[in-house]
Each structure stands twice: as structure tokens, then as C-alpha cells.
Amino acid sequence: MSPNPAIDRFLAAHGKIREKEKQQPRVWPFLTISREAGAGGHTVGQRVAEILNEESRKAPWTVFDKELVDVVIEKHNLPQELSKYMTEDGVSAFEDFVAELVNLHPASDVFIRKMNETILALARMGNTVLIGRGANYVTRQLPAGFHVRLVASRETRLRRMKDYYGLDEKEVAGHLKRTDGNRKDYVRDALGKDVADMLAYDCVINTTWVSYEDAARLIAGHLQSR
């Protein structure tokens, strides 16, 4: 069992549905969200799932953000303590070397491969919201995906994160820079891609001007029309 009950319900529902659809399996849609720090990635993703679940009669739409780590650990039989290493931070060759010596976590290329395999498996199952990890690039060859990038002005993101974390402006600015840098580095090092390449997305939404609710309804409306 995974540490997250929502994941367990998602997998159980899919298991029952796939059993019924053995003769005529369906291709179900999925959503990937790439986001700047403070642009509302998790909030919008969660709201999209809620809207879609109001009408869904099949497996529930489920958000995989930090939960991706839980699935990777369970699917590949890795120790639970590895979760603290499975961030979107870049991992240097030296850090890999030291980690392997003390058996703390697998080399970054092994982890990245396992993460990408898991992202692809979840995308193929459908009714998934996959946040971060360059999921739009990993799943680009799958026809049922809708790939969204959320951005916002630096001032807006600083204000939101200051309110959320309760830190002063200097601390928040440092956190913003590190988080965006780590995400950019992960996509570059893991996939050889640029997270900020707007042509890699089907839709780019500026949450400076578009509310989280409106962004979620715009995305959900597109997925419902498929």
C-alpha cells in the first residue's frame, strides 16, 4: 500500500476498469503541468482534478506532484528513506559518487530512468495530473496528453510565496531563485530540454492575470471536450 490513500483509490479503480475493458481498452486523457515557483501549479492541478471528478464516472482524476516519489519508491521497491533525496534538484556526479559509496540513494541516471518509467505508466493509465519532472517531455509521444505551463510575474510570485511561507522578502527571493533554478536544472540534466521553452506546451497561462479558478476551469474544459 502506498502512503497516500488517494493513490490507492486511483490504482484500485483503474484495476477494476481495465479488467472490464480488456476487449476494447480506451485511451484516457492526462494532464501535465510545468510551473514557475509561486505560479500555482499544485493549486491549479488539484482544482482541475476536483472539477473533472464532479462528472467522472470512471477512475478518479488524481494529482501526482510530490506523490510521484511515493509511486516510484513503491513501484521499484526502493527504501522509503530515499524520498528525501528524490527532489527536482540537480544532482552532480560528485554527489552521485559519494551517495553510492554510502548506499544512500541510486545514481541520478538510475533514479531519472525509474521516474520517467513511472511517469509514462501513469500517463498511459489516464485521468492523471502530472506536475513537474519534465512530464510534458517524457510523455510527448503519447496522443492523449494536454501539456500546460503556468507562469506569473516575479512580483506576483514573490508576494504569494511571502504570504504562504511567512518569510521576509529577501528569504522569499532566495527561495524563488533556488526553486526555479533547481527545476530548470532537473529538466536540462535529466532530459536535455529547456523547461522555459514555451513551444513545448499546448497552453501557457499567466496566473498574474488569470485566477487559479479560471485557469483550472479553462484546462478542465479542454479535457472535458476530448
C-alpha positions in Angstrom: 0.0 0.0 0.0 1.2 3.5 -0.8 1.5 6.2 1.9 -1.2 8.2 0.1 -4.8 6.9 0.2 -5.7 8.9 -3.0 -3.1 6.9 -4.9 -4.5 3.6 -3.6 -8.1 4.6 -4.6 -6.8 5.6 -8.1 -4.9 2.3 -8.7 -7.8 0.2 -7.4 -10.3 2.0 -9.6 -8.1 1.6 -12.6 -7.6 -2.1 -11.9 -11.4 -2.7 -12.0 -11.9 -0.7 -15.1 -9.1 -2.2 -17.0 -10.4 -5.7 -16.2 -13.8 -4.7 -17.8 -12.1 -3.1 -20.8 -9.8 -5.9 -21.9 -11.6 -6.3 -25.2 -11.8 -2.6 -26.1 -9.3 -0.6 -24.0 -9.8 3.1 -24.0 -7.1 5.8 -24.3 -7.8 8.2 -21.5 -6.6 11.8 -21.3 -3.9 13.1 -18.9 -2.6 16.5 -18.0 1.0 17.6 -17.4 1.7 20.9 -15.6 5.0 22.7 -15.6 5.2 25.7 -13.4 7.3 28.6 -12.2 7.6 28.7 -8.4 4.6 30.6 -7.0 2.6 30.3 -10.2 0.1 27.9 -8.6 1.0 24.6 -10.1 -0.3 22.3 -7.3 -3.3 24.5 -6.5 -4.5 24.6 -10.1 -3.7 20.9 -10.7 -5.8 20.0 -7.6 -8.7 22.2 -8.7 -8.6 20.7 -12.2 -8.9 17.2 -10.7 -11.8 18.3 -8.5 -13.7 19.8 -11.4 -13.2 16.7 -13.6 -14.2 14.4 -10.7 -17.6 16.2 -10.4 -18.5 14.5 -13.7 -16.2 11.5 -13.8 -17.9 8.1 -13.7 -14.6 6.2 -14.1 -11.3 6.2 -12.2 -10.9 9.4 -10.2 -8.6 12.1 -11.6 -5.6 12.1 -9.3 -2.8 14.6 -8.8 0.8 13.4 -8.8 3.2 16.0 -7.5 5.3 15.0 -4.5 3.2 11.8 -4.7 5.3 10.8 -7.7 8.1 10.0 -5.3 5.8 7.6 -3.4 4.9 5.8 -6.5 8.5 5.5 -7.8 9.6 4.1 -4.4 6.7 1.6 -4.3 6.8 0.5 -7.9 10.6 -0.1 -7.9 10.8 -1.5 -4.4 13.1 1.2 -3.1 13.6 2.1 0.6 11.2 4.7 1.9 14.1 6.8 3.3 15.1 7.6 -0.3 12.2 10.0 -0.5 14.2 12.9 0.9 16.7 12.6 -2.0 14.1 12.5 -4.8 13.8 16.2 -5.3 13.9 18.2 -8.5 17.3 19.5 -7.5 20.2 18.8 -9.9 22.5 16.0 -8.8 26.2 16.3 -9.6 28.5 13.5 -10.5 30.4 14.0 -7.2 27.2 13.8 -5.2 26.3 10.6 -7.0 29.8 9.2 -6.2 29.5 10.0 -2.5 26.0 8.7 -2.3 26.8 5.4 -3.9 29.7 4.9 -1.5 27.4 5.1 1.5 24.4 3.5 -0.2 22.1 6.5 0.4 20.4 6.6 -2.9 20.8 5.4 -6.5 22.8 7.3 -9.0 20.9 10.1 -10.6 20.7 8.4 -14.0 19.1 5.3 -12.4 16.6 7.5 -10.5 15.7 9.5 -13.6 15.1 6.4 -15.6 12.8 5.0 -12.9 11.0 8.3 -12.6 10.4 8.6 -16.3 9.2 5.0 -16.5 6.7 5.8 -13.7 5.5 9.0 -15.4 4.9 7.1 -18.6 3.0 4.3 -16.9 0.7 6.8 -15.0 0.1 8.8 -18.2 -0.9 5.7 -20.1 -3.4 4.9 -17.3 -5.0 8.3 -17.9 -7.0 10.6 -15.6 -3.8 11.8 -14.1 -2.4 15.2 -13.4 1.4 15.0 -13.5 3.2 18.1 -12.0 6.8 18.8 -12.7 9.7 16.4 -13.6 9.6 17.5 -17.2 6.5 15.3 -17.6 5.5 17.1 -20.8 8.7 16.0 -22.5 8.6 12.5 -21.1 5.1 11.9 -22.4 5.1 13.9 -25.6 4.8 10.9 -27.8 1.5 9.9 -26.1 -1.5 11.3 -28.0 -3.9 11.8 -25.1 -1.8 14.4 -23.2 -2.5 18.1 -22.6 0.6 20.0 -21.6 0.3 23.2 -19.7 2.9 25.7 -18.4 1.9 28.1 -15.6 3.9 31.4 -15.3 3.4 34.7 -13.4 5.3 37.9 -12.9 8.2 37.8 -10.4 6.4 40.4 -8.2 3.3 38.3 -8.1 5.2 35.1 -7.2 7.2 36.8 -4.5 4.1 38.1 -2.9 2.3 34.8 -3.0 5.3 32.9 -1.6 5.8 35.6 1.1 2.2 35.1 2.2 2.4 31.3 2.0 5.8 30.8 3.8 5.6 33.8 6.1 9.2 34.8 5.3 10.8 38.2 4.7 11.3 39.4 1.1 15.0 38.5 0.9 14.4 34.9 2.1 11.5 34.5 -0.3 13.6 35.9 -3.2 16.3 33.3 -2.4 13.8 30.5 -2.2 12.2 31.6 -5.5 15.6 31.7 -7.3 16.7 28.3 -5.9 13.4 26.5 -6.7 13.2 27.8 -10.3 16.9 27.0 -10.8 16.5 23.5 -9.5 13.6 22.8 -11.8 15.4 24.2 -14.8 18.5 22.1 -13.9 16.5 18.9 -13.4 14.8 19.2 -16.9 18.1 20.1 -18.5 20.2 17.4 -16.8 17.6 14.6 -16.9 16.1 15.3 -20.4 18.4 17.7 -22.2 15.5 20.2 -22.5 14.6 23.7 -21.5 11.8 23.9 -19.0 11.0 27.5 -20.2 10.6 26.6 -23.9 7.1 27.8 -24.5 6.8 25.8 -27.7 7.0 22.6 -25.6 3.5 23.2 -24.2 0.0 23.2 -25.6 -1.1 26.0 -23.4 0.7 28.7 -21.4 -1.3 30.5 -18.7 -0.1 33.7 -16.9 -1.6 33.5 -13.4 -0.7 37.1 -12.8 -3.9 37.9 -14.6 -5.8 34.7 -14.8 -7.1 33.5 -11.4 -6.3 29.9 -10.3 -10.0 29.1 -10.6 -10.3 30.4 -14.1 -7.1 28.6 -15.1 -8.4 25.4 -13.7 -11.7 25.7 -15.5 -10.0 26.6 -18.8 -7.9 23.4 -18.5 -10.7 21.2 -17.3 -13.0 22.5 -20.1 -10.4 21.4 -22.7 -10.0 18.0 -21.2 -13.8 17.5 -20.9 -14.2 18.3 -24.6 -11.9 15.4 -25.7 
